[in-house]
Amino acid sequence: MKLDRTILVMENQHNEAERSDKRYWEAKTPMERFRAIQTHRQAAYGNEATRRLQRILEVAERT
């Protein structure tokens, strides 16, 4: 998978940038979002990222 470096959007305000990011990712298919996560995992963890994602279960007690 190649990274598309031709897309660049300049935003003036932090909130505008967040809204722009949200619109961008909402326009992507679930598979495109998953592939982007995989790309980031591989960039951060290298070959260790090829393993499966861990499932984490946390039990919360009601009080």
C-alpha positions, 0 to 999 in steps of 0.5 A: 500500500502506498501513502498518498502525499498529494492530499494536504489541507491547511486549517486555521483553527484546531476545531476546524481541523478536527471536523475536517479529519472527521469528515475525511474518515467518515467518507472512507469505507471500513476497509480503507480505515482498517488499512490506514490503521494497519499502515500506522501500526506497521510504521510504529511497530515494524515487523511486530505489527504483523501479529494479530491485534490483541483482544482486551476484556475488562470487567466493570462492576456496577456500584 
